[in-house]
């Protein structure tokens, strides 16, 4: 048997890569399939099977505000694709999770795992119904990386387009305002009636939540990686009409219709995702991430994308990039009064990249994208406004908005969003207050068990231990709302809405026998976010002695999808992908 090329999945996917829809569009033996396509309304007659087929993979659901309008946008895309002469298959992928609704109960454990489910579903659909190219229409936290991962896995022409961000409340509030309001309520700083009133107005439209949280961070990076169109991350889903109501944003509609034309270009020119997602594209993504102060989850998802594309990538490189790339944009939660609509008004990702390119950022403007070269999108971008987007000469910080920490507590690394850390907390030392789950931590914080000066340690919440590495937005928001000056350290992860000295992705995780499992209450932990260090201060040999005494971890879930996920998920430093 001939040696399989890098990225080989199976003979079926290889045939789709080589022949596209001709797998089902040619040959007498496939005429029965054509009869079924006609019955589904995809073709008008059996002879239409000779036209190219494309697939629209939509993640529409009313479970998530970022997806609630994707049925409407999907119809625009379908209509445009048909006008370009394609036979169009339309499918929905399930498993989409709203992290905000799943937060605070067991359901959050399904969130990160859903990324793998979504990628697998798309592989299934394209493998069983071969096409010449496809568009992924999605939004929100795990759906975006799930679709991007599927693109490089399948490596047939593909374009990603999002539903766009939500508008902020008219008073500048957003989802994080509500979560932090819970913390204020817990210490008597906000009445329940005021909290309810805030929740009524802080999320006023459909779209992905309005700050630089994970969904919007990944939608922005999609532009830079090159699989999405310029404007993908910042054009709002809706806009305010003259009478004060919100309505579908025509600029977003125009973008999704344009995506159909971009897919046609990729199909005709044979441009494939692995032509675009290269090491330079991953570097570009992290450069932009540093500049815009994105979510720590972007590290997890971009590392997973590199893994899926077969690109070895050392997470340590993030620190070298951070030293070269200043943070020139801060958006909620790092800057609560600024939202994605403000970033778009200031020129969007193109404006950020144009300014960063003036410095020694290492940005590769020759990198290929679905629309041309990355540098093409910078041509008409405005200069920084000095407020939402600053210049490289007067940045928010001279180093990037993310850092990877190493030390005896995290031998394989941990991630902190330095853009959200107050300057006077970049160095911090305090006694450990231990919690074995996010739920226990939230209860402890709300009941007063955590005091200013503490280091809150939440463990057994990693990819394997959680399982599913549930986000820590509830405890972090409760800390902010309660006015506590503490650090939080976890082998779990944080919402893009988290701010403060919050160190996540501790690797190896506790469930894999990582050092965080050996920490005891009262142990002093020292964090230096500027130097990239995190250590538990113990006498020589003590940590090793404790690790030898650890009992083997027993999986928390023994049946169902999460049990299989727990058994096969890898460490956060590799993107928490599944092994084979």
RAWO-V493669 format. One record per residue. RES is the residue in three letters. SS is DSSP state (H for helix, E for strand, C for the rest). NEAR is the number of other ideal C-beta (glycine too) atoms within 8 Angstrom. Layout:
[[RES;SS;NEAR] [RES;SS;NEAR]]
This chain:
[[UNK;C;2] [UNK;C;3] [UNK;C;4] [UNK;C;4] [UNK;C;5] [UNK;C;4] [UNK;C;10] [UNK;C;7] [UNK;C;8] [UNK;C;7] [UNK;H;5] [UNK;H;7] [UNK;H;12] [UNK;H;10] [UNK;H;10] [UNK;H;15] [UNK;H;9] [UNK;H;6] [UNK;H;8] [UNK;C;13] [UNK;C;12] [UNK;H;8] [UNK;H;11] [UNK;H;12] [UNK;H;11] [UNK;C;8] [UNK;C;5] [UNK;H;4] [UNK;H;5] [UNK;H;12] [UNK;H;9] [UNK;H;7] [UNK;H;8] [UNK;H;13] [UNK;H;9] [UNK;H;8] [UNK;H;11] [UNK;H;13] [UNK;H;6] [UNK;C;6] [UNK;C;4] [UNK;C;9] [UNK;C;11] [UNK;C;4] [UNK;C;6] [UNK;H;9] [UNK;H;5] [UNK;H;10] [UNK;H;13] [UNK;H;6] [UNK;C;10] [UNK;C;11] [UNK;E;16] [UNK;E;16] [UNK;E;15] [UNK;E;15] [UNK;E;15] [UNK;E;13] [UNK;C;15] [UNK;C;10] [UNK;C;11] [UNK;C;5] [UNK;C;8] [UNK;C;13] [UNK;C;12] [UNK;C;15] [UNK;C;17] [UNK;C;10] [UNK;C;12] [UNK;H;15] [UNK;H;8] [UNK;H;8] [UNK;H;13] [UNK;H;13] [UNK;H;8] [UNK;H;11] [UNK;H;16] [UNK;H;11] [UNK;H;9] [UNK;H;11] [UNK;H;14] [UNK;H;9] [UNK;H;6] [UNK;C;9] [UNK;C;6] [UNK;C;12] [UNK;E;13] [UNK;E;12] [UNK;E;11] [UNK;E;9] [UNK;E;9] [UNK;E;9] [UNK;C;14] [UNK;C;7] [UNK;C;8] [UNK;C;16] [UNK;C;13] [UNK;C;11] [UNK;H;15] [UNK;H;8] [UNK;H;8] [UNK;H;12] [UNK;C;12] [UNK;C;6] [UNK;C;6] [UNK;H;4] [UNK;H;9] [UNK;H;14] [UNK;H;12] [UNK;H;11] [UNK;H;15] [UNK;H;12] [UNK;H;14] [UNK;H;14] [UNK;H;13] [UNK;H;11] [UNK;H;12] [UNK;H;17] [UNK;H;14] [UNK;H;8] [UNK;H;11] [UNK;H;16] [UNK;H;13] [UNK;H;8] [UNK;H;12] [UNK;H;16] [UNK;H;12] [UNK;H;5] [UNK;C;9] [UNK;C;13] [UNK;C;14] [UNK;C;11] [UNK;E;15] [UNK;E;14] [UNK;E;17] [UNK;E;14] [UNK;E;16] [UNK;E;16] [UNK;C;16] [UNK;C;14] [UNK;H;13] [UNK;H;14] [UNK;H;15] [UNK;H;17] [UNK;H;12] [UNK;H;17] [UNK;H;16] [UNK;H;16] [UNK;H;13] [UNK;H;16] [UNK;H;14] [UNK;H;14] [UNK;H;11] [UNK;H;16] [UNK;C;10] [UNK;C;14] [UNK;C;13] [UNK;E;16] [UNK;E;15] [UNK;E;15] [UNK;E;13] [UNK;E;14] [UNK;C;15] [UNK;C;14] [UNK;E;18] [UNK;C;18] [UNK;C;16] [UNK;C;13] [UNK;C;12] [UNK;C;6] [UNK;C;5] [UNK;C;9] [UNK;C;10] [UNK;C;16] [UNK;H;13] [UNK;H;15] [UNK;H;12] [UNK;H;13] [UNK;H;15] [UNK;H;11] [UNK;H;14] [UNK;H;13] [UNK;H;16] [UNK;H;12] [UNK;H;13] [UNK;H;11] [UNK;C;9] [UNK;C;5] [UNK;C;7] [UNK;C;9] [UNK;C;6] [UNK;H;7] [UNK;H;6] [UNK;H;9] [UNK;H;14] [UNK;H;8] [UNK;H;8] [UNK;H;12] [UNK;H;10] [UNK;H;6] [UNK;H;10] [UNK;C;13] [UNK;C;12] [UNK;C;10] [UNK;C;11] [UNK;C;10] [UNK;C;17] [UNK;E;17] [UNK;C;16] [UNK;C;16] [UNK;C;15] [UNK;C;17] [UNK;C;16] [UNK;H;13] [UNK;H;15] [UNK;H;17] [UNK;H;17] [UNK;H;16] [UNK;H;17] [UNK;H;16] [UNK;H;15] [UNK;H;15] [UNK;H;16] [UNK;H;14] [UNK;H;16] [UNK;C;13] [UNK;C;14] [UNK;E;14] [UNK;C;13] [UNK;C;9] [UNK;C;11] [UNK;C;15] [UNK;C;16] [UNK;C;15] [UNK;C;12] [UNK;C;17] [UNK;C;16] [UNK;E;15] [UNK;E;10] [UNK;E;7] [UNK;C;8] [UNK;C;3] [UNK;C;4] [UNK;C;5] [UNK;C;6] [UNK;E;9] [UNK;E;7] [UNK;E;9] [UNK;C;12] [UNK;H;7] [UNK;H;10] [UNK;H;15] [UNK;H;11] [UNK;H;8] [UNK;H;14] [UNK;H;13] [UNK;H;12] [UNK;H;9] [UNK;H;13] [UNK;H;13] [UNK;H;10] [UNK;H;12] [UNK;H;17] [UNK;H;10] [UNK;H;11] [UNK;H;15] [UNK;H;12] [UNK;H;6] [UNK;H;6] [UNK;C;7] [UNK;C;10] [UNK;C;12] [UNK;H;14] [UNK;H;10] [UNK;H;7] [UNK;H;15] [UNK;C;15] [UNK;C;11] [UNK;H;8] [UNK;H;8] [UNK;H;14] [UNK;H;15] [UNK;H;12] [UNK;H;14] [UNK;H;13] [UNK;H;13] [UNK;H;15] [UNK;H;16] [UNK;H;16] [UNK;H;17] [UNK;H;18] [UNK;H;17] [UNK;C;16] [UNK;C;14] [UNK;C;13] [UNK;C;15] [UNK;H;14] [UNK;H;15] [UNK;H;14] [UNK;H;15] [UNK;H;15] [UNK;H;15] [UNK;H;13] [UNK;H;15] [UNK;H;16] [UNK;H;14] [UNK;H;12] [UNK;H;11] [UNK;C;11] [UNK;C;6] [UNK;C;10] [UNK;C;4] [UNK;C;10] [UNK;C;5] [UNK;C;10] [UNK;C;9] [UNK;H;10] [UNK;H;14] [UNK;H;10] [UNK;H;8] [UNK;H;14] [UNK;H;13] [UNK;H;8] [UNK;H;9] [UNK;C;15] [UNK;C;14] [UNK;E;17] [UNK;C;15] [UNK;E;13] [UNK;C;11] [UNK;C;15] [UNK;C;15] [UNK;C;13] [UNK;C;12] [UNK;C;8] [UNK;C;9] [UNK;C;5] [UNK;C;10] [UNK;C;14] [UNK;H;15] [UNK;H;12] [UNK;H;10] [UNK;H;17] [UNK;H;12] [UNK;H;7] [UNK;C;13] [UNK;C;13] [UNK;H;14] [UNK;H;15] [UNK;H;12] [UNK;H;14] [UNK;H;15] [UNK;H;16] [UNK;H;12] [UNK;H;14] [UNK;H;16] [UNK;C;10] [UNK;C;6] [UNK;C;9] [UNK;C;4] [UNK;C;10] [UNK;C;9] [UNK;C;10] [UNK;C;10] [UNK;C;9] [UNK;C;7] [UNK;C;13] [UNK;E;11] [UNK;E;13] [UNK;C;13] [UNK;C;9] [UNK;E;5] [UNK;E;9] [UNK;H;16] [UNK;H;8] [UNK;H;9] [UNK;H;13] [UNK;H;12] [UNK;C;6] [UNK;C;4] [UNK;C;11] [UNK;C;7] [UNK;C;6] [UNK;C;12] [UNK;C;9] [UNK;C;7] [UNK;C;6] [UNK;C;10] [UNK;E;14] [UNK;C;10] [UNK;C;9] [UNK;C;9] [UNK;C;4] [UNK;C;5] [UNK;C;11] [UNK;C;10] [UNK;E;10] [UNK;C;4] [UNK;C;12] [UNK;C;16] [UNK;C;16] [UNK;C;19] [UNK;E;13] [UNK;E;13] [UNK;E;16] [UNK;E;11] [UNK;E;9] [UNK;C;8] [UNK;C;13] [UNK;E;15] [UNK;E;10] [UNK;E;7] [UNK;E;13] [UNK;E;15] [UNK;E;14] [UNK;E;14] [UNK;C;17] [UNK;H;15] [UNK;H;12] [UNK;H;12] [UNK;C;13] [UNK;C;7] [UNK;H;5] [UNK;H;4] [UNK;H;11] [UNK;C;12] [UNK;E;8] [UNK;E;10] [UNK;E;9] [UNK;E;11] [UNK;E;11] [UNK;E;15] [UNK;E;12] [UNK;E;9] [UNK;E;12] [UNK;C;7] [UNK;C;9] [UNK;H;14] [UNK;H;6] [UNK;H;10] [UNK;H;13] [UNK;H;12] [UNK;H;8] [UNK;H;11] [UNK;H;16] [UNK;H;10] [UNK;C;6] [UNK;C;4] [UNK;C;6] [UNK;C;11] [UNK;C;6] [UNK;C;6] [UNK;C;7] [UNK;C;13] [UNK;E;16] [UNK;E;15] [UNK;E;13] [UNK;E;17] [UNK;C;17] [UNK;C;13] [UNK;C;14] [UNK;C;19] [UNK;C;14] [UNK;C;12] [UNK;C;15] [UNK;C;13] [UNK;C;15] [UNK;C;13] [UNK;C;14] [UNK;C;13] [UNK;E;13] [UNK;C;19] [UNK;H;15] [UNK;H;12] [UNK;H;14] [UNK;H;15] [UNK;H;15] [UNK;H;15] [UNK;H;15] [UNK;H;12] [UNK;H;16] [UNK;H;12] [UNK;C;7] [UNK;C;11] [UNK;C;6] [UNK;C;14] [UNK;E;15] [UNK;E;15] [UNK;E;15] [UNK;E;15] [UNK;C;19] [UNK;C;14] [UNK;E;14] [UNK;C;16] [UNK;C;14] [UNK;C;17] [UNK;C;14] [UNK;C;16] [UNK;C;12] [UNK;C;13] [UNK;C;14] [UNK;E;15] [UNK;E;15] [UNK;E;14] [UNK;C;13] [UNK;C;17] [UNK;C;15] [UNK;C;10] [UNK;C;17] [UNK;H;13] [UNK;H;12] [UNK;H;11] [UNK;C;9] [UNK;C;15] [UNK;H;13] [UNK;H;14] [UNK;H;12] [UNK;H;9] [UNK;C;13] [UNK;C;8] [UNK;C;7] [UNK;C;6] [UNK;C;11] [UNK;E;11] [UNK;E;18] [UNK;E;10] [UNK;E;15] [UNK;E;11] [UNK;C;13] [UNK;C;7] [UNK;C;5] [UNK;C;10] [UNK;E;10] [UNK;E;14] [UNK;E;9] [UNK;E;12] [UNK;C;8] [UNK;C;7] [UNK;C;4] [UNK;C;3] [UNK;C;6] [UNK;H;8] [UNK;H;11] [UNK;H;7] [UNK;H;8] [UNK;H;10] [UNK;H;11] [UNK;H;6] [UNK;C;5] [UNK;C;9] [UNK;C;3] [UNK;C;4] [UNK;C;11] [UNK;C;4] [UNK;C;10] [UNK;C;7] [UNK;C;10] [UNK;C;4] [UNK;C;4] [UNK;H;6] [UNK;H;8] [UNK;H;12] [UNK;H;11] [UNK;H;8] [UNK;H;13] [UNK;H;12] [UNK;H;7] [UNK;H;8] [UNK;E;13] [UNK;C;10] [UNK;C;12] [UNK;H;15] [UNK;H;10] [UNK;H;10] [UNK;C;14] [UNK;C;12] [UNK;C;11] [UNK;E;8] [UNK;C;6] [UNK;C;2]]
